[in-house]
Amino acid sequence: MRSKEDADVNYGRYLLEKENYGIGSVYIQTQYFCSFDIRGERFVTINRLEELGVIKQDLRLHMDNLYNSIPQHMRHKYYRIGAIDSARHSDIAAFVAGLLYVDFDIASGINSYRVYATDFVIINEAERNNGEIISPTTLTQKSSDLCQAYKLDMLMYDTTGNQDDRAYYLYKTNMNRKIGTLIIPYSYASSNKQIMFEKLEDSIDGTRVYIPSLDEEDRSTGYKEFLTELKVFKKEVNGNRVSYSAPTSNGFHDDFVTAFAQLNFIPYYIEKCDNDFVTANLATDANYRLTWKRYDEDNLKNVKRITSYGFRY
């Protein structure tokens, strides 16, 4: 810029064009920035995740180091968490499991969170291989089995498009089986999906969410599917509206990406619900308050591997 006045004029144009095109667009990145991570409409790139340190070669070692580095004035807690984006028609029924670390600062009373996605399971893998659609009853039973196998404290369940009944029957099944997982219904209606993915972007940029080594895709069909979806997942900006979705062509899915976004969103949603006294409202006999289920201050080193499904942690 040749002068302050010249800079002011161009900055005003930049703000206007940023609103029209989006800061992640190729136009803005090439016109105003020297960017080596030009994504176009892509939500994120694998290179970006590697640069930020989101992809961890050894999740267990990183989690142990995190625990050992907690200052004395912090109180450390963790939860076993999961998220399900359930299948409609021929979709993938995606389950993502992980661990949530909560750092509670006694002085300020402010919680900070780190989410580790450890396992990616295609719930209806057998049905899809046989060209079948999973029945609601089978989906509920398999989802309950996952809650039990992973000993989940909390599970966020996608209830978009009148799927509240699925979350309700999972809740009832777990109650009958004495499985104490807190079922957290979440619908993508209104701006909820945008809010959830904006929080995921924030967690990625702040390196507060982690996924396993890329080598794990050779050992897990679910993780391989997740990475495939992530590489083509789109973020489109149209004025004040931001949409997140898979490409519209046949054969593309976003079920694992959305389940991953749900997993990351759990602590922030629970915190908001806890502060606002929000209840689940699944049914008259399932009208429970959404709040922190428990605090467990055991050292993670003493937690044994709890499932035969996925990654070592």
Residue pairs with C-beta under 8 A, 6 or more apart in sequence:
1 7
1 10
14 28
14 32
17 27
17 28
17 31
18 28
19 239
20 239
21 27
21 28
21 237
22 28
22 235
22 236
22 237
22 242
23 29
24 39
24 40
24 235
24 237
25 40
25 41
25 237
26 38
26 40
29 35
29 38
30 38
37 45
37 47
37 48
37 51
39 45
39 48
41 234
41 235
41 236
42 231
42 232
42 233
42 234
42 235
43 197
43 201
43 230
43 233
43 234
43 235
43 244
43 257
44 201
44 204
44 230
44 233
45 231
46 55
46 214
46 227
46 230
46 231
48 204
49 55
49 204
49 211
52 204
52 205
52 207
53 207
54 204
54 207
54 209
54 210
54 211
55 210
55 211
55 212
55 213
55 214
56 62
56 116
56 210
56 211
56 212
56 213
57 213
58 213
59 116
59 118
59 210
59 212
59 311
59 313
60 312
60 313
62 116
62 210
63 99
63 101
63 116
63 300
63 313
64 300
64 301
66 101
66 114
67 76
67 101
67 299
67 300
67 301
70 76
70 103
73 105
73 106
73 107
74 103
74 104
74 105
74 106
75 103
75 104
75 106
75 297
76 101
76 102
76 103
76 104
76 297
77 101
77 102
77 104
77 295
77 296
77 297
78 99
78 100
78 101
78 102
78 296
78 300
79 99
79 100
79 102
79 153
79 154
79 293
79 294
79 296
80 97
80 98
80 99
80 100
80 150
80 151
80 152
80 153
80 154
80 306
81 97
81 98
81 99
81 100
81 115
81 152
81 153
81 154
81 155
81 156
81 263
81 266
82 95
82 96
82 97
82 98
82 146
82 147
82 150
82 152
82 154
82 155
82 156
82 181
82 263
83 95
83 96
83 155
83 156
83 157
83 158
83 259
83 260
83 262
83 263
83 266
84 93
84 94
84 95
84 123
84 143
84 146
84 155
84 156
84 157
84 158
84 259
84 262
85 92
85 93
85 94
85 158
85 255
85 256
85 258
85 259
85 262
86 93
86 123
86 139
86 143
86 157
86 158
86 163
86 166
87 93
87 123
87 124
87 133
87 134
87 139
87 255
88 161
88 163
89 133
90 128
90 133
91 253
91 255
92 122
92 124
92 128
92 225
92 253
92 255
92 256
93 122
93 123
93 124
93 134
93 139
93 142
93 255
94 120
94 121
94 122
94 123
94 222
94 225
94 226
94 255
94 256
94 258
94 259
95 119
95 120
95 121
95 122
95 123
95 143
95 146
95 222
95 259
96 117
96 119
96 120
96 121
96 226
96 256
96 259
96 260
96 262
96 263
97 117
97 118
97 119
97 121
97 146
97 150
97 152
97 263
97 307
97 309
97 310
98 115
98 116
98 117
98 118
98 119
98 263
99 115
99 116
99 118
99 300
99 313
100 113
100 114
100 115
100 116
100 154
100 266
100 267
101 113
101 114
101 115
101 116
102 111
102 112
102 113
102 267
102 295
103 111
103 112
103 113
103 114
104 111
105 111
105 112
111 267
111 271
112 208
113 208
113 267
113 268
114 208
114 209
114 210
115 203
115 208
115 209
115 210
115 263
115 264
115 266
115 267
116 209
116 210
116 313
117 209
117 210
117 211
117 212
117 260
117 263
117 264
118 212
118 310
118 311
118 313
119 150
119 220
119 222
119 307
119 309
119 310
119 311
120 220
120 222
120 223
120 225
120 226
120 256
120 310
121 146
121 222
121 309
121 310
122 128
122 221
122 222
122 225
123 134
123 139
123 142
123 143
123 146
124 134
124 139
124 142
125 221
125 222
127 133
127 134
127 138
134 142
136 165
136 166
136 169
139 166
140 166
140 169
140 170
140 173
141 173
143 155
143 157
143 170
144 170
144 173
144 174
144 177
144 179
146 152
147 155
147 170
147 174
147 179
147 181
148 177
148 179
149 306
149 307
149 308
149 309
150 306
150 307
150 309
151 306
152 181
153 180
153 181
153 182
153 293
153 294
154 181
154 182
154 184
154 266
154 270
154 293
155 181
155 182
155 183
155 184
156 184
156 185
156 186
156 262
156 263
156 265
156 266
156 269
157 163
157 166
157 167
157 170
157 183
157 184
157 185
157 186
158 186
158 187
158 188
158 258
158 259
158 262
159 166
159 167
159 185
159 186
159 187
160 187
160 188
160 189
160 193
164 185
164 282
167 183
167 185
167 282
168 282
168 283
168 286
170 183
171 183
171 282
171 286
172 286
174 180
174 181
174 183
180 293
182 290
182 293
183 280
183 282
184 266
184 269
184 270
184 280
184 290
185 280
185 281
185 282
186 192
186 196
186 262
186 265
186 269
188 196
188 258
193 244
193 258
194 241
194 242
194 243
194 244
196 261
196 262
196 265
197 235
197 242
197 244
197 261
198 242
199 261
199 264
199 265
199 268
200 209
200 260
200 261
200 264
200 265
202 208
203 209
203 264
209 264
211 226
211 260
212 223
212 311
214 227
216 223
216 311
217 223
217 224
217 227
218 224
219 311
220 310
220 311
222 256
222 310
223 310
223 311
225 253
225 256
226 256
226 257
226 260
229 246
229 252
229 253
229 254
229 255
229 256
229 257
230 256
230 257
230 260
232 246
232 247
232 252
233 244
233 245
233 246
233 254
233 257
234 243
234 244
234 245
234 246
234 247
235 242
235 243
235 244
236 242
236 243
236 244
236 245
244 254
245 254
246 252
246 253
246 254
246 257
269 290
270 290
270 291
270 292
272 278
273 289
273 290
273 291
274 290
274 291
274 292
277 289
278 289
278 290
279 287
279 288
279 289
279 290
280 286
280 287
280 288
280 289
280 290
281 287
305 312
305 313
